[in-house]
Amino acid sequence: MPSAALVESSTLGPLVAGVGVPLAVPPPELVLVLVDTSASSPAQAIADDKASKHAGLWRRHRSMVHYIHTCDARGATVDSETLQSPGSGGVHRGPPPGVAHKGPRVHPASQAKRSMGKLVDGKWHDVWYDTAQSKGRYQRKDASFRSWVTPDGSAGPSGGAGFAAERGRYHLYVSLACPWAHRTLIFRKLKGLEDMISVSTVNHFMGPKGWTFDAAPGPLADTANGTRLLYEVYLKADDRYTGRVTVPVLWDKAGSTIVSNESGEIIRMLNSAFDGVGASAGDYYPPALRSEIDAVNARVYPTLNNGVYKCGFATTQEAYAESFTALFETMDWLDERLSRQRYLCGDTITEADWRLFTTLIRFDSVYFGHFKVNRRRLADYEHLWAYTRELYQVPGVAATVNMHHIQHHYYGSHPTVNPSRIVPLGPAIDFDEPHGRAL
């Protein structure tokens, strides 16, 4: 643990730098905790320091932390965030008045219950999302690995070349809880790629180290790389990687690297790249419908697929209300659209339907309560609810849905949203109920 030092602020009073300062009561407005980020997880190091008689002090008062400044191992700034404290009357941005950042690295001990982290210059940090600069709005970062598997290995729309479609060459890392990863499992199933592309499933619980392959009903060990932590897979591809560690991940066993961690692009690879090496028939992104599919995706992704997260991870009422309104405008629009046609782009199931399905299948069980999108249930939409059941009943799709993983991940892994981690016992949903969609 780093050595302790007391820092004075001309306007906010004493700040605490380090751990172990003999402070009986923390300052009323701001606590700044400085720790060495060379540790694998600084926040966890504090929480795990059972020998420190002051560790409990930080755990009890972590909600009072207001300003967070994160540096990498060389001291370069990689992230800054602000947190509102009860009764603080606002949010500060930038260093507190009168405090110069030097000496030890800076990292919060206040968010030890975050259960979401990222790599910074190849080092793991248990860091929640920063919504200070976005006025409480959750903003998802773009995926970092964007190459493409193609029939002949030529370069795709982004990234480098060299990833030819071959049987047994690629490995898919997924979570059964994650809607983005779920898309890839559906396409792997529909296109008959189970014998061509191996798969590993992470544990549903995302803890201080992120996604793991810890044993539990459902997870499949990492047979491609033998890792216990998903972030170790990212480090095999780039040992200085900075960013979130997400699923799905399409791994190239031949080149020992990540091809892509962008779900929308992975499903397009699975849709057509392997057709020449034995994939099942079926084109879910047909040329004649591409412009319509793209238009539907352009509305559904930001307002509904990602919109549920914007509601659930919002940190201001304004940000939440903005996303909530847009989400239900899209739900209403979809229900009306499906009153006139069987699928989103006509009488054929396309990529747009499967991208929507993985959000809808989680809506009543998780998003309605956990993310506070509670104006109407999916079951209250006549056409949208029947449509969801029809897609669920497509042969092979039900096997990709694991409601235990879905509910236990969200309610158990987001303590900032659900501090008790209690998992609801309901609702009871029958996705096998006849859908009556033969229009």
Steps between C-alpha positions, in 0.01 A plus 500: 500500500627853434620717781256752641512875477258775594414763241324828581249670273440869549126467435405145578705432808723196552523236231633153558783374283590137543359256750561487872476866589382508865189697417209438739234650272536550124454853365138586423534577130795333337724204555783445256671165528838456333628150435764344279334375182781258435292260711273277296192660652563801729142523620496132584839531670348747745192288557714192554741664743353331803804592708433871459291631787390782271372283213154495653502879516529522122237236440254673731549842346571420135174668397659832595771481235449782257798527267686215332813531291655188347854473363680216329821345631708781346291772662313605186134596546263242356170583666339757725156484650287681751239366736220677679502465876187524712441863581804619308298737285668421171773327309858623475699449183878489496733497798360641826599860570844525658603143421777418255517141376850364544668210670281191540256398229136572560220247507165480682446274794140615505367276228622160617150369425503602135549161329603653171854564398739569218860460398726804497833451326470128566412537870159414642294766682159449661347821365131576443375717216572872512187705432624832639594660169184373328261653758398161635467328163646155449713494186615167361846500344556355154654154478879494467561194280334541161653256250290261292497134410447481123472205260852550362669690783493836326440808713144582593339842549736571792812356658768287341510207261600141561189350660373243255191293575625155604344216695633481855711814484284734707376503858212703642495638853150581623282563802159335505376809684618759249267608217793596275663156539160332468476630143811305403376178662177525299688546173740218587196277555297610196796474264603155629842616617518309830754251360704775331523761773568388858360700790578588862238641734592725791350474847184710533649694794715798408708588805801720577706320234231521232387195305647169621488133410444394860314173520120519526204343321523614140851643454736318266872529570730699276613220272674737260739674741456337839436828682292554814425868433370639172728802522793258469373416151509868410855526629607206283387706201646829629705508818461880524127506429293783646122468505205298623511121488176396335329207333464373237857442389589320177845349547736379226673185625745501208619855555448509880313827488155656517330545166206701632309590813224684313184288507328672209795419275559148632145397409553623145814288478310196627216577259704460182877456538479125568252414227778358283625260769173336597280749684125445481293685244339830592581867450384736774650806330376462142611771255142597409416583863828645625396864491181423692682278750759774559225758551320284758828427681585870503189570706482186714863493614532843668149518642424139599795258477726753669208706628430260786858553619467876462204485737656257744840667524381863490611702801268800463122514477522703179721242328275214611180674389648586161596137430177364650288713266700403191486131595123483523452707186697228322305220670174663385641542150605136484164374621319703237741382229444137597125547484543541123769246418634179644862607544682831523591510132209315345420130479857373555697474825813714474790616710284786625261253665774309681668820620168609650410156639790479745382820668132405503563156653657675802252785527242381753738279699773760548473838332147586615602493868879510517542783248174677590345482152159443651243694302378180336611138500583321178198279579280811479584548130270278296710469185849538646436234763364248248791576266750431779339163565515414130871570481561303820323203343720496188679161516824524697448846644348400836819304577697826489283665769611446861274699732693391809817660366308805382333579831789403726749703299311827494362495853816351648772689312375861510515602867491866403151427361397219737707529822330205669574269204165330566378317188122509442318167490270618220350576263358177360518530122389238248692557178355176364146637498365486141588824326230515231724701267413317175391821330 
